[in-house]
Amino acid sequence: MNLADITPLVLTWNEAPNLERTLARLAWAREVVVLDSGSTDTTREIAARFPNVRFEVRAFDDHTKQWNHGVDATSTAWVLALDADYVLGEGFEKELAALDGAVDAYDAGFRYLIFGQALRGSLYPPRAVLFQKSRCRYVQDGHTQLLHVPGVLGHLTSKIDHDDRKPLTRWLSSQDKYALLEAEKLRAADRSKLRMQDKLRLTCWAAVPASLIYTLLVKGTIWDGWRGWYYALQRVIAEMLLALRLIERKLNHD
């Protein structure tokens, strides 16, 4: 695959703590589209330091529409969709150049970093990040967006670093918004088709201790010291907020 046929797309909103590291690993791209939601920090100034970046602004309504607008703003056959805290691992672009492009999309796995150091494991799943613009589109899926891949999904072996260094207060404010959307999705879902972890969430309590045990012991973050505990407790808080929103909906309905 010719790298000139790939446009990295990065969505931003007040991503000054992360953006420079992400864009520095995209110097191989002819053009990078940064779609911003109206940042009030130095996000625009950071993007302007990179000559291959085209900076656009669109008022945010939801993640699905924002991603699809960004995809439409690209001009190549392939799009590499990245959050502003996704930093390509070493050799990632070499693997891209070696692809034959015979599938609709490729997913990638992640290393999860806390304060700049990688954990032994995490709950962060692989995501489809590279796709044919003409074949794929984003759809809403609970609190997040999901790339609909109509055909074959390939797999990249190179990893992406999830390295978010925004303040904890920003993370906390985002989680309640995510919990609201996820609660609506779970309450409306067909329970027989839910994954085990989502069935645990619908109990409104079981997912909380399960997330702590699974993260610390199965994923091994207990061996990552305070960084491992930091991540594990974040996952517990996320599950607690979702449980509270589910209980709130149940009580309002009753």
VOVO-389947 format. One record per residue (C-alpha): y, z, x; residue number from 1. Coordinates in steps of 0.2 Angstrom, whole numbers, plus 5000, padded with zeros to 4 digits. Example, Ala and Ser with C-alpha at 12.3 -4.5 7.8 and 13.67 -1.06 7.14 Angstrom:
REM residues 2
@north=4978	up=5039	east=5062	nr=1 .
@north=4995	up=5036	east=5068	nr=2 .
END
This chain:
REM residues 254
@north=5000	up=5000	east=5000	nr=1 .
@north=5017	up=4995	east=5006	nr=2 .
@north=5028	up=5011	east=5007	nr=3 .
@north=5043	up=5000	east=5002	nr=4 .
@north=5034	up=4999	east=4985	nr=5 .
@north=5035	up=5018	east=4982	nr=6 .
@north=5051	up=5027	east=4976	nr=7 .
@north=5050	up=5046	east=4977	nr=8 .
@north=5058	up=5054	east=4962	nr=9 .
@north=5065	up=5072	east=4963	nr=10 .
@north=5072	up=5082	east=4949	nr=11 .
@north=5085	up=5095	east=4953	nr=12 .
@north=5095	up=5109	east=4945	nr=13 .
@north=5103	up=5121	east=4958	nr=14 .
@north=5090	up=5118	east=4971	nr=15 .
@north=5100	up=5121	east=4986	nr=16 .
@north=5087	up=5134	east=4993	nr=17 .
@north=5074	up=5120	east=4993	nr=18 .
@north=5081	up=5102	east=4993	nr=19 .
@north=5084	up=5099	east=5011	nr=20 .
@north=5066	up=5103	east=5016	nr=21 .
@north=5060	up=5091	east=5003	nr=22 .
@north=5071	up=5077	east=5007	nr=23 .
@north=5068	up=5078	east=5026	nr=24 .
@north=5050	up=5073	east=5023	nr=25 .
@north=5055	up=5058	east=5013	nr=26 .
@north=5064	up=5048	east=5027	nr=27 .
@north=5050	up=5035	east=5026	nr=28 .
@north=5056	up=5029	east=5009	nr=29 .
@north=5068	up=5015	east=5007	nr=30 .
@north=5076	up=5024	east=4992	nr=31 .
@north=5074	up=5042	east=4985	nr=32 .
@north=5080	up=5045	east=4967	nr=33 .
@north=5087	up=5063	east=4964	nr=34 .
@north=5090	up=5066	east=4946	nr=35 .
@north=5101	up=5081	east=4943	nr=36 .
@north=5104	up=5091	east=4928	nr=37 .
@north=5122	up=5097	east=4932	nr=38 .
@north=5120	up=5108	east=4947	nr=39 .
@north=5134	up=5120	east=4951	nr=40 .
@north=5128	up=5124	east=4969	nr=41 .
@north=5127	up=5113	east=4984	nr=42 .
@north=5113	up=5102	east=4978	nr=43 .
@north=5124	up=5086	east=4977	nr=44 .
@north=5131	up=5090	east=4995	nr=45 .
@north=5114	up=5092	east=5002	nr=46 .
@north=5108	up=5076	east=4994	nr=47 .
@north=5123	up=5066	east=5001	nr=48 .
@north=5117	up=5070	east=5019	nr=49 .
@north=5102	up=5059	east=5017	nr=50 .
@north=5107	up=5040	east=5017	nr=51 .
@north=5092	up=5034	east=5007	nr=52 .
@north=5096	up=5046	east=4993	nr=53 .
@north=5103	up=5039	east=4976	nr=54 .
@north=5110	up=5054	east=4966	nr=55 .
@north=5111	up=5053	east=4948	nr=56 .
@north=5116	up=5066	east=4934	nr=57 .
@north=5109	up=5067	east=4917	nr=58 .
@north=5112	up=5082	east=4905	nr=59 .
@north=5095	up=5091	east=4903	nr=60 .
@north=5086	up=5092	east=4886	nr=61 .
@north=5068	up=5094	east=4890	nr=62 .
@north=5057	up=5091	east=4905	nr=63 .
@north=5047	up=5076	east=4898	nr=64 .
@north=5063	up=5066	east=4894	nr=65 .
@north=5071	up=5070	east=4910	nr=66 .
@north=5055	up=5064	east=4920	nr=67 .
@north=5054	up=5048	east=4910	nr=68 .
@north=5072	up=5045	east=4912	nr=69 .
@north=5070	up=5047	east=4931	nr=70 .
@north=5055	up=5035	east=4931	nr=71 .
@north=5065	up=5022	east=4922	nr=72 .
@north=5079	up=5024	east=4935	nr=73 .
@north=5067	up=5018	east=4949	nr=74 .
@north=5065	up=5000	east=4954	nr=75 .
@north=5048	up=4999	east=4962	nr=76 .
@north=5030	up=4997	east=4956	nr=77 .
@north=5025	up=5015	east=4961	nr=78 .
@north=5034	up=5032	east=4959	nr=79 .
@north=5030	up=5048	east=4969	nr=80 .
@north=5036	up=5062	east=4957	nr=81 .
@north=5041	up=5078	east=4966	nr=82 .
@north=5048	up=5094	east=4961	nr=83 .
@north=5062	up=5100	east=4972	nr=84 .
@north=5051	up=5113	east=4980	nr=85 .
@north=5037	up=5100	east=4984	nr=86 .
@north=5037	up=5097	east=5003	nr=87 .
@north=5025	up=5083	east=5009	nr=88 .
@north=5012	up=5089	east=5021	nr=89 .
@north=5009	up=5081	east=5038	nr=90 .
@north=5002	up=5064	east=5037	nr=91 .
@north=5005	up=5062	east=5019	nr=92 .
@north=5015	up=5045	east=5021	nr=93 .
@north=5001	up=5038	east=5032	nr=94 .
@north=4988	up=5041	east=5018	nr=95 .
@north=5000	up=5033	east=5006	nr=96 .
@north=5001	up=5017	east=5017	nr=97 .
@north=4982	up=5016	east=5018	nr=98 .
@north=4980	up=5016	east=4999	nr=99 .
@north=4974	up=5000	east=4991	nr=100 .
@north=4983	up=5004	east=4974	nr=101 .
@north=4967	up=5000	east=4964	nr=102 .
@north=4970	up=5014	east=4952	nr=103 .
@north=4983	up=5019	east=4939	nr=104 .
@north=4988	up=5036	east=4948	nr=105 .
@north=4983	up=5048	east=4962	nr=106 .
@north=4984	up=5067	east=4961	nr=107 .
@north=4986	up=5079	east=4975	nr=108 .
@north=4982	up=5097	east=4979	nr=109 .
@north=4994	up=5110	east=4985	nr=110 .
@north=4996	up=5124	east=4997	nr=111 .
@north=5006	up=5138	east=4989	nr=112 .
@north=5019	up=5146	east=5001	nr=113 .
@north=5027	up=5163	east=4998	nr=114 .
@north=5043	up=5166	east=5009	nr=115 .
@north=5038	up=5151	east=5019	nr=116 .
@north=5020	up=5155	east=5023	nr=117 .
@north=5005	up=5148	east=5015	nr=118 .
@north=4993	up=5159	east=5005	nr=119 .
@north=4974	up=5157	east=5006	nr=120 .
@north=4973	up=5151	east=4988	nr=121 .
@north=4982	up=5150	east=4972	nr=122 .
@north=4981	up=5146	east=4954	nr=123 .
@north=4992	up=5130	east=4956	nr=124 .
@north=4981	up=5115	east=4950	nr=125 .
@north=4981	up=5098	east=4957	nr=126 .
@north=4994	up=5086	east=4949	nr=127 .
@north=4996	up=5067	east=4947	nr=128 .
@north=5011	up=5063	east=4958	nr=129 .
@north=5009	up=5045	east=4963	nr=130 .
@north=5008	up=5032	east=4949	nr=131 .
@north=5011	up=5015	east=4943	nr=132 .
@north=5027	up=5015	east=4933	nr=133 .
@north=5021	up=5001	east=4921	nr=134 .
@north=5005	up=5011	east=4917	nr=135 .
@north=5010	up=5029	east=4916	nr=136 .
@north=5022	up=5040	east=4905	nr=137 .
@north=5026	up=5059	east=4904	nr=138 .
@north=5021	up=5068	east=4888	nr=139 .
@north=5025	up=5086	east=4883	nr=140 .
@north=5011	up=5099	east=4886	nr=141 .
@north=5016	up=5117	east=4882	nr=142 .
@north=5029	up=5123	east=4894	nr=143 .
@north=5027	up=5108	east=4905	nr=144 .
@north=5026	up=5090	east=4906	nr=145 .
@north=5009	up=5080	east=4908	nr=146 .
@north=5008	up=5063	east=4916	nr=147 .
@north=4997	up=5052	east=4904	nr=148 .
@north=4986	up=5041	east=4915	nr=149 .
@north=4977	up=5028	east=4904	nr=150 .
@north=4965	up=5022	east=4917	nr=151 .
@north=4957	up=5028	east=4933	nr=152 .
@north=4964	up=5043	east=4943	nr=153 .
@north=4962	up=5043	east=4961	nr=154 .
@north=4963	up=5058	east=4973	nr=155 .
@north=4974	up=5061	east=4989	nr=156 .
@north=4967	up=5071	east=5003	nr=157 .
@north=4984	up=5076	east=5010	nr=158 .
@north=4991	up=5092	east=5003	nr=159 .
@north=5009	up=5095	east=4997	nr=160 .
@north=5017	up=5112	east=5000	nr=161 .
@north=5024	up=5121	east=4985	nr=162 .
@north=5038	up=5131	east=4994	nr=163 .
@north=5050	up=5138	east=4982	nr=164 .
@north=5063	up=5149	east=4990	nr=165 .
@north=5075	up=5152	east=4975	nr=166 .
@north=5079	up=5170	east=4970	nr=167 .
@north=5066	up=5180	east=4960	nr=168 .
@north=5079	up=5182	east=4946	nr=169 .
@north=5079	up=5163	east=4944	nr=170 .
@north=5060	up=5163	east=4943	nr=171 .
@north=5060	up=5178	east=4930	nr=172 .
@north=5073	up=5169	east=4919	nr=173 .
@north=5062	up=5153	east=4919	nr=174 .
@north=5046	up=5162	east=4914	nr=175 .
@north=5052	up=5168	east=4897	nr=176 .
@north=5057	up=5150	east=4893	nr=177 .
@north=5040	up=5144	east=4898	nr=178 .
@north=5031	up=5158	east=4888	nr=179 .
@north=5040	up=5153	east=4872	nr=180 .
@north=5034	up=5135	east=4874	nr=181 .
@north=5016	up=5140	east=4879	nr=182 .
@north=5014	up=5152	east=4865	nr=183 .
@north=5019	up=5138	east=4852	nr=184 .
@north=5006	up=5126	east=4860	nr=185 .
@north=4992	up=5139	east=4860	nr=186 .
@north=4995	up=5145	east=4842	nr=187 .
@north=4995	up=5127	east=4836	nr=188 .
@north=4979	up=5122	east=4846	nr=189 .
@north=4962	up=5119	east=4841	nr=190 .
@north=4953	up=5135	east=4848	nr=191 .
@north=4936	up=5126	east=4850	nr=192 .
@north=4944	up=5114	east=4862	nr=193 .
@north=4954	up=5127	east=4873	nr=194 .
@north=4949	up=5131	east=4891	nr=195 .
@north=4942	up=5148	east=4894	nr=196 .
@north=4958	up=5154	east=4902	nr=197 .
@north=4968	up=5149	east=4886	nr=198 .
@north=4955	up=5158	east=4875	nr=199 .
@north=4958	up=5174	east=4885	nr=200 .
@north=4977	up=5172	east=4883	nr=201 .
@north=4975	up=5171	east=4864	nr=202 .
@north=4967	up=5189	east=4865	nr=203 .
@north=4985	up=5194	east=4870	nr=204 .
@north=4978	up=5206	east=4883	nr=205 .
@north=4963	up=5200	east=4893	nr=206 .
@north=4972	up=5187	east=4903	nr=207 .
@north=4983	up=5200	east=4911	nr=208 .
@north=4970	up=5210	east=4921	nr=209 .
@north=4960	up=5194	east=4923	nr=210 .
@north=4974	up=5185	east=4932	nr=211 .
@north=4976	up=5200	east=4944	nr=212 .
@north=4958	up=5201	east=4948	nr=213 .
@north=4955	up=5182	east=4950	nr=214 .
@north=4971	up=5179	east=4961	nr=215 .
@north=4967	up=5194	east=4972	nr=216 .
@north=4949	up=5193	east=4974	nr=217 .
@north=4943	up=5176	east=4970	nr=218 .
@north=4957	up=5166	east=4977	nr=219 .
@north=4958	up=5179	east=4991	nr=220 .
@north=4977	up=5183	east=4991	nr=221 .
@north=4973	up=5201	east=4994	nr=222 .
@north=4970	up=5196	east=5012	nr=223 .
@north=4988	up=5189	east=5013	nr=224 .
@north=4996	up=5206	east=5013	nr=225 .
@north=5012	up=5208	east=5003	nr=226 .
@north=5014	up=5189	east=5001	nr=227 .
@north=4998	up=5189	east=4992	nr=228 .
@north=5003	up=5204	east=4981	nr=229 .
@north=5020	up=5196	east=4977	nr=230 .
@north=5011	up=5180	east=4971	nr=231 .
@north=4998	up=5190	east=4961	nr=232 .
@north=5011	up=5201	east=4953	nr=233 .
@north=5021	up=5185	east=4948	nr=234 .
@north=5005	up=5179	east=4939	nr=235 .
@north=5003	up=5195	east=4930	nr=236 .
@north=5021	up=5195	east=4924	nr=237 .
@north=5019	up=5177	east=4918	nr=238 .
@north=5004	up=5182	east=4908	nr=239 .
@north=5012	up=5198	east=4901	nr=240 .
@north=5027	up=5188	east=4895	nr=241 .
@north=5015	up=5175	east=4887	nr=242 .
@north=5005	up=5189	east=4879	nr=243 .
@north=5022	up=5197	east=4872	nr=244 .
@north=5027	up=5180	east=4865	nr=245 .
@north=5010	up=5178	east=4856	nr=246 .
@north=5011	up=5196	east=4849	nr=247 .
@north=5029	up=5193	east=4843	nr=248 .
@north=5023	up=5177	east=4834	nr=249 .
@north=5008	up=5186	east=4826	nr=250 .
@north=5019	up=5201	east=4820	nr=251 .
@north=5033	up=5189	east=4813	nr=252 .
@north=5019	up=5179	east=4804	nr=253 .
@north=5011	up=5195	east=4797	nr=254 .
END
